[in-house]
């Protein structure tokens, strides 16, 4: 009998790649969506779509009914307020977990969290991701569960990392003030494969895993800029932005968006995330516990991503 996996966030950048990977691994994928989706990353997946949102209890119940596994990839990376972050990333997780428990089948539950959850004091986003993890962990014993904490994820279709490449194409590289800042990265295809391995494993219950592209110690910003600039065939001007200046600009930007009703990406919280000096993954236990290993290094990943942006006229 074909296994059924319920997926949230399937229309997003990460979720669409996860759906495609799960389908290739032989799962029948059921997604929660506001509208019938089309994504090139689904491949030839024959999807079952449940129309609704995480706030719609009936839709969520249909989503998880008789599912063998649940992958919760939905969430907000930008929001207008603390409350909006927590409603999406914490309350949404609780409602989905409760529905999975009420369904009676005890599906394996995998939460796609974020490395930011390791530092909840840095931003509302980070705090909300940790709160989402807590909603799952407090029901330990009710469901078999595990949590993945990826770092910054990039790859074909990503609109957030696109800003980094577009700025570089203008000949400018914006860097944090400290030269010792480091961060891990991960190609979205590796995250999708890690998700599939985690869903299929029975050896990782009740555990949290930090994952990345396998490059120990992460990357320095100068290294990232140098590699991306080589693939773009340019030599950008490198500008180290003082922390106080970046923070002041973030406050002003958030204020303008609040007045206009928009949602700012650069907020004081995002500025603190950018200025934090250690976003490196420290735990490679998922590789030890499963057969999953990252396969796309940064050189190959940047080349592929830039080529995709150019083909689709994003860059």
C-alpha positions as CSV (number, residue, x, y, z in Angstrom):
1,X,0.0,0.0,0.0
2,X,1.3,3.5,-0.9
3,X,2.3,5.6,2.1
4,X,0.6,8.9,2.5
5,X,2.4,12.0,3.7
6,X,0.6,15.3,4.5
7,X,2.7,18.4,3.8
8,X,2.2,22.0,4.8
9,X,4.0,24.9,3.1
10,X,4.0,22.9,-0.2
11,X,3.5,26.0,-2.4
12,X,6.6,27.7,-0.9
13,X,10.2,27.5,-2.0
14,X,11.3,24.8,0.4
15,X,8.0,23.0,0.5
16,X,7.7,22.6,-3.3
17,X,11.1,20.9,-3.4
18,X,10.2,18.6,-0.5
19,X,7.0,17.6,-2.3
20,X,8.9,16.6,-5.4
21,X,11.5,14.6,-3.4
22,X,8.8,12.7,-1.4
23,X,7.0,11.9,-4.6
24,X,10.2,10.5,-6.2
25,X,10.7,8.4,-3.0
26,X,7.3,6.7,-3.6
27,X,5.1,8.7,-1.2
28,X,1.5,9.8,-2.1
29,X,1.6,13.4,-1.2
30,X,-1.4,15.4,0.2
31,X,-0.9,19.1,0.6
32,X,-2.7,21.9,2.3
33,X,-3.0,25.0,0.1
34,X,-5.1,28.1,-0.4
35,X,-5.4,27.4,-4.1
36,X,-4.6,24.7,-6.6
37,X,-0.8,25.0,-7.0
38,X,1.5,24.6,-9.9
39,X,5.3,24.3,-9.3
40,X,8.0,23.1,-11.6
41,X,9.7,21.5,-8.5
42,X,6.8,19.1,-8.1
43,X,8.0,17.1,-11.1
44,X,5.3,14.6,-12.1
45,X,3.8,14.3,-8.6
46,X,0.1,13.4,-8.6
47,X,-0.9,15.5,-5.6
48,X,-4.0,15.4,-3.5
49,X,-4.8,19.0,-2.5
50,X,-6.8,20.0,0.5
51,X,-8.0,23.6,0.1
52,X,-7.6,25.6,3.3
53,X,-5.3,27.1,5.9
54,X,-3.8,26.0,9.2
55,X,-6.6,28.1,10.9
56,X,-9.2,25.9,9.2
57,X,-9.6,23.0,11.6
58,X,-11.8,21.0,9.2
59,X,-9.2,21.4,6.4
60,X,-6.4,20.4,8.7
61,X,-8.3,17.3,9.8
62,X,-8.8,16.3,6.2
63,X,-5.1,16.9,5.5
64,X,-3.9,14.5,8.2
65,X,-6.7,11.9,8.0
66,X,-5.1,8.4,7.6
67,X,-1.7,10.0,6.9
68,X,1.4,7.9,7.7
69,X,3.6,11.0,8.1
70,X,3.2,14.7,8.4
71,X,5.8,17.2,7.2
72,X,5.2,20.7,8.6
73,X,7.2,23.1,6.4
74,X,4.8,26.1,6.5
75,X,5.8,29.2,8.4
76,X,6.6,32.9,8.1
77,X,10.0,34.3,7.6
78,X,8.7,37.9,7.7
79,X,5.8,39.4,9.5
80,X,4.4,42.7,10.7
81,X,4.5,41.9,14.4
82,X,5.6,39.5,17.2
83,X,2.0,38.2,17.3
84,X,1.9,37.5,13.6
85,X,5.1,35.5,13.8
86,X,3.9,33.4,16.7
87,X,0.4,32.9,15.2
88,X,2.1,31.3,12.1
89,X,5.1,29.5,13.5
90,X,3.9,28.5,17.0
91,X,0.1,28.4,17.0
92,X,0.0,26.9,13.5
93,X,2.3,24.1,14.7
94,X,0.1,23.4,17.7
95,X,-3.1,23.1,15.6
96,X,-1.5,20.7,13.2
97,X,-0.1,18.5,16.0
98,X,-3.4,18.4,17.7
99,X,-5.2,17.4,14.5
100,X,-2.6,14.6,13.9
101,X,-3.1,13.3,17.4
102,X,-6.9,13.4,17.1
103,X,-6.7,11.5,13.8
104,X,-5.8,8.4,15.8
105,X,-3.2,6.9,13.4
106,X,-0.2,8.4,15.2
107,X,1.6,9.6,12.0
108,X,5.3,10.4,12.2
109,X,5.6,14.1,12.5
110,X,8.5,16.1,11.1
111,X,8.9,19.8,11.8
112,X,11.1,21.9,9.5
113,X,12.3,24.5,11.9
114,X,15.3,26.8,11.6
115,X,18.8,27.1,13.0
116,X,17.6,30.5,14.2
117,X,15.6,28.7,17.0
118,X,19.0,28.2,18.7
119,X,19.1,31.9,19.5
120,X,15.5,32.9,20.4
121,X,16.6,36.2,21.9
122,X,17.9,37.5,18.6
123,X,14.5,38.1,16.9
124,X,10.8,37.5,17.0
125,X,11.3,35.1,14.1
126,X,13.8,33.0,16.0
127,X,11.7,33.0,19.1
128,X,8.6,31.9,17.2
129,X,10.5,29.0,15.6
130,X,11.6,27.8,19.1
131,X,8.0,28.2,20.3
132,X,6.8,26.0,17.4
133,X,9.3,23.3,18.4
134,X,8.0,23.6,22.0
135,X,4.5,23.0,20.8
136,X,5.6,19.7,19.4
137,X,8.0,18.6,22.2
138,X,5.4,19.2,24.9
139,X,3.3,16.4,23.4
140,X,6.2,13.9,23.5
141,X,4.7,10.4,23.6
142,X,1.6,11.3,21.7
143,X,3.3,11.1,18.3
144,X,6.7,10.0,17.0
145,X,8.4,13.2,16.1
146,X,11.6,14.8,15.0
147,X,12.8,18.3,14.2
148,X,15.2,19.6,11.5
149,X,17.0,22.9,11.9
150,X,18.4,23.9,8.6
151,X,20.6,27.0,8.2
152,X,20.0,29.5,5.4
153,X,18.6,27.6,2.4
154,X,19.2,28.6,-1.2
155,X,18.6,27.2,-4.6
156,X,16.4,27.4,-7.7
157,X,13.2,29.4,-7.0
158,X,14.4,31.1,-3.9
159,X,13.4,34.8,-3.8
160,X,15.1,35.6,-0.5
161,X,18.7,34.7,-1.5
162,X,18.0,36.4,-4.9
163,X,18.5,39.8,-3.2
164,X,22.1,38.8,-2.3
165,X,22.9,37.9,-6.0
166,X,21.1,41.0,-7.4
167,X,23.0,43.3,-5.1
168,X,26.3,41.6,-6.2
169,X,25.3,42.1,-9.8
170,X,25.1,45.8,-9.1
171,X,28.7,45.6,-8.1
172,X,28.1,45.9,-4.3
173,X,28.7,43.3,-1.5
174,X,27.2,44.3,1.8
175,X,29.1,42.6,4.7
176,X,28.6,42.6,8.5
177,X,31.1,44.6,10.5
178,X,33.0,41.7,12.0
179,X,35.3,39.6,9.9
180,X,34.9,36.6,12.1
181,X,31.1,36.1,11.3
182,X,30.3,32.7,9.9
183,X,27.2,30.9,8.7
184,X,26.2,27.5,7.3
185,X,24.3,27.1,4.1
186,X,22.3,24.3,2.5
187,X,21.0,23.7,-1.0
188,X,17.3,23.1,-1.1
189,X,17.6,19.8,-2.8
190,X,19.7,18.5,0.1
191,X,17.1,19.7,2.5
192,X,14.4,17.9,0.6
193,X,16.5,14.7,0.7
194,X,17.2,15.1,4.4
195,X,13.4,15.6,5.0
196,X,12.6,12.4,3.2
197,X,15.3,10.5,5.1
198,X,14.0,11.8,8.4
199,X,10.4,10.9,7.6
200,X,11.4,7.3,6.7
201,X,13.7,6.7,9.7
202,X,12.5,5.1,12.9
203,X,15.8,5.8,14.6
204,X,15.5,9.5,15.2
205,X,12.4,9.9,17.4
206,X,12.2,12.8,19.8
207,X,15.4,14.4,18.6
208,X,16.4,17.8,17.1
209,X,18.9,17.8,14.3
210,X,21.0,20.7,13.0
211,X,21.8,20.1,9.3
212,X,23.8,21.9,6.6
213,X,25.8,21.2,3.4
214,X,28.5,19.2,5.2
215,X,31.1,22.1,5.1
216,X,32.4,22.0,8.7
217,X,32.6,25.4,10.4
218,X,30.4,27.1,7.8
219,X,31.5,30.0,5.6
220,X,32.9,33.5,6.1
221,X,31.1,36.3,4.3
222,X,34.2,37.1,2.2
223,X,34.2,33.5,1.1
224,X,30.6,33.6,0.1
225,X,31.0,36.9,-1.8
226,X,34.1,35.7,-3.6
227,X,32.5,32.5,-4.8
228,X,29.3,34.1,-5.9
229,X,31.2,36.9,-7.7
230,X,33.3,34.4,-9.6
231,X,30.1,32.8,-11.0
232,X,28.7,36.2,-11.8
233,X,32.1,37.2,-13.4
234,X,32.5,40.4,-11.5
235,X,34.5,42.1,-8.8
236,X,32.1,43.8,-6.4
237,X,32.9,46.7,-4.0
238,X,32.9,45.2,-0.5
239,X,31.1,47.4,2.0
240,X,31.2,46.6,5.7
241,X,28.1,48.1,7.2
242,X,28.5,49.4,10.9
243,X,26.0,47.6,13.1
244,X,24.5,50.9,14.4
245,X,23.9,52.2,10.9
246,X,22.2,48.9,9.8
247,X,20.0,48.9,12.9
248,X,19.0,52.5,12.4
249,X,18.1,51.8,8.8
250,X,16.1,48.6,9.8
251,X,14.1,50.7,12.3
252,X,13.3,53.3,9.7
253,X,12.4,50.6,7.1
254,X,10.1,48.8,9.5
255,X,8.4,52.1,10.4
256,X,7.8,53.0,6.8
257,X,6.3,49.6,6.1
258,X,4.1,49.8,9.2
259,X,2.7,53.1,8.0
260,X,2.0,51.8,4.5
261,X,0.6,48.4,5.7
262,X,3.4,46.4,4.1
263,X,5.6,43.7,5.5
264,X,9.2,44.6,5.8
265,X,12.0,42.0,5.3
266,X,14.7,44.2,6.9
267,X,13.5,44.8,10.4
268,X,15.5,45.3,13.6
269,X,15.2,41.6,14.3
270,X,16.5,40.7,10.8
271,X,19.4,43.2,11.4
272,X,20.3,41.4,14.6
273,X,20.2,38.1,12.8
274,X,22.5,39.5,10.1
275,X,24.9,40.8,12.8
276,X,25.0,37.6,14.9
277,X,28.4,36.1,14.4
278,X,27.7,32.4,14.6
279,X,25.0,30.8,12.4
280,X,27.0,27.5,11.9
281,X,25.5,24.1,12.3
282,X,27.1,22.1,15.1
283,X,25.4,18.7,14.8
284,X,25.8,16.3,12.0
285,X,23.9,13.5,13.8
286,X,21.3,13.1,11.1
287,X,24.0,11.7,8.8
288,X,25.0,9.2,11.5
289,X,21.4,8.1,12.2
290,X,20.2,7.8,8.6
291,X,21.6,7.2,5.1
292,X,21.3,10.8,4.2
293,X,24.3,12.9,3.3
294,X,24.5,16.3,1.6
295,X,25.6,16.1,-2.0
296,X,25.7,19.7,-3.2
297,X,28.6,21.9,-2.2
298,X,28.5,25.6,-2.4
299,X,30.4,26.0,-5.6
300,X,28.1,23.7,-7.5
301,X,25.0,25.0,-5.7
302,X,25.8,28.7,-6.5
303,X,26.5,27.8,-10.1
304,X,23.2,26.0,-10.5
305,X,21.2,28.6,-8.7
306,X,22.6,31.5,-10.7
307,X,22.0,29.6,-13.9
308,X,18.4,29.0,-12.9
309,X,17.9,32.7,-12.1
310,X,19.3,33.7,-15.5
311,X,17.1,31.2,-17.4
312,X,14.0,32.5,-15.7
313,X,15.1,36.2,-16.1
314,X,15.3,36.8,-12.4
315,X,18.9,37.9,-12.5
